[in-house]
């Protein structure tokens, strides 16, 4: 090949290699704009015409942008490294803008080329950096390249924003919608199966109230959801992922709102390098374009906002001013609902005590910075107070709720059944279409006929499996009996009784109270030592509640009368028997609660009273029941012996069990009375009158009847 001499090219330049640098900004340009690639590759031929025999083509940056904050360009770095070691005589690119779109990279290249005497060439010119005029021309071209990029981007963004303000900037509508060809407006997808599937996501979320449980329901029941294809138009049905369910629930488009600029690009410096990344999603109202009522939605805007509040509450937020949102197994009924009226922080709950179940609500304040807690109070009395307030509100609605529960339980399998029936209808259509295609093909064209027959059989097999699942579900679907309905109605009418039992788990209690209460703002009046709660109910109503703050430490003491009874009975009796006696006598704990075995044990421990969980057996001391069995007489006989003074009975406290010495029951006087009673059926106490006594044994009863008739 005959070289074309150039006055700026020397033999020293030709002794080195020529480098041809190629770049296109996006992968789409690489795939579609092939002509630009051909023109750039043709620069290798230009290098040979200029006299170079060794030509290196660097095309690793095809599809990489050269703007600020983009990914590292390996091809450009390779060019810089080759120039820096003196291997390059000329760097060729069809346009200088291919080399760089930033001032920083452009200046680096010019500086290195000037130091090592490397030429720069484009389609029509060769530039020598040792020449001042060439430096000036390249500087102007580099500046124009940077400005051109900014102008193009500005025009593009302005055009997109203007189109977005009209609500027409829709590259791809979410699944469940379609864009009309005529006016460009957005309408619901005409496919009923797709519409029902999308609507079912929102229905299930309102039932289970968490993203995780919504996703889990679809996975557990093996129900597929529609999704846009990754490449090209069309819908594909597949098992959902949790991120897909979350994106659907968080997308304001399904509430009929159009937003643009929800996730803007932001530029950050990481390890001294500039990077561009997509920012966090903004709330719909904070986006650059927000058009409510833009199209028909699957849910209302109020429902969408309430759903987002649920999702935010359920997220595990570990910031200092937030508490854990979702309902958990702890006993703190108001955890996550209380907010401090002083500093606005969320109150969190801590559990104390030996069992770790005594809750206390706390606002950290500036405690982490070496200060004090802003607010703190015991949780037990507050939880009981709000339980009473809640029961006053919802107990009258118990009957209506029970009827609604019966209706929902009777149709609990309808969602899964309807999804499978829609799937069956779709498969029947696809099977018919596959058969029509198979039936229309020429049977002699076996290659085509075989493939169409395989498709037809596949659809038939899928249809068979779906029909079998529907049949199994229809047979195993739970059906409420009349007894079940009656029990549900009973629970609705007696909801308050059920609430105070252990049948309801702490998680269920929290879900019930969160369904009625949005937030509670609490403040403390130090002078009166009272807590003031402002309850924000769902629906917008507000209620103020005031209560006395629980006294700290041992300010709430057990009464001395109760302690005397506990001390007297603890030596022999168990905590359960002591609690029964205290309740029968009308005694209450220091917190005005009924006595239980656990509370008696706590009182003993706090006041250092020795005792035991269960009563100690003592064969020499009998109770009323034991004494009656020992003598084989009735309880009334023992009582009459006591009233007559024939038998000594001891009680450590009123209503406490009787204590009767076995030696007293074995006394001769008691033995004679009991023997006479067994023989005659008459209770004769020395110094008293005879009393008719029912015989304890059937044989004695027969003898007594015979004597009576005789």
Secondary structure, DSSP 8 states (H G I E B T S, - for coil): ------TT--HHHHHSEEEEEEEESSHHHHHH-HHHHHHHHTHHHHHHHTT-S-EEEEEEEET---STT----HHHHHHHHHHHTT-EEEEE-SSGGGT-SSHHHHHHHHHHHHHHT-EEE-SS-EE-TTSHHHHHHHHHHHHHHHHHHHHHHHHHHHHHHHHHHTT---SS--TTEEE-TTT--EEE-S-HHHHHHHHHHHHHHHHH-SHHHHHHHHHHTT-EEEEE-SSSS-EEEEE--HHHHHHHHH-GGGGT-EEE-SS-EEEEEETTEEEEEE-----GGGSSEEETTSS--SS-HHHHHHHHHHHHHHS---STT----S--SSS-TTTTTEEETTT--B-EEEEESSSS-EEEEEE-TTGGGT---SEEEEHHHHHHHHHHHHHHHHGGGHHHHHHHHHHHHHTTTHHHHHHHHHHHHHHHHHHHHHHHHHHHS-TT-HHHHHHHHHHHHHHHHHHHHHHHHHHHHHHHS----HHHHHHHHHHHHTHHHHHTSTTS-HHHHHHHHHHHEEEEEEEEETTTTEEEEEEEETTS-EEEEEEE----TTSS---HHHHHHHHHHHTTSBHHHHHHHHHHTT---TTS----HHHHHHHHHHTT---BSS----TTEE-HHHHHHHHT--HHHHHHHHHTTSS--B-SSTTS--BEEHHHHTSHHHHHHHHHHHHHSEEE-TTS-EEE---SSHHHHHHHHHHHH-
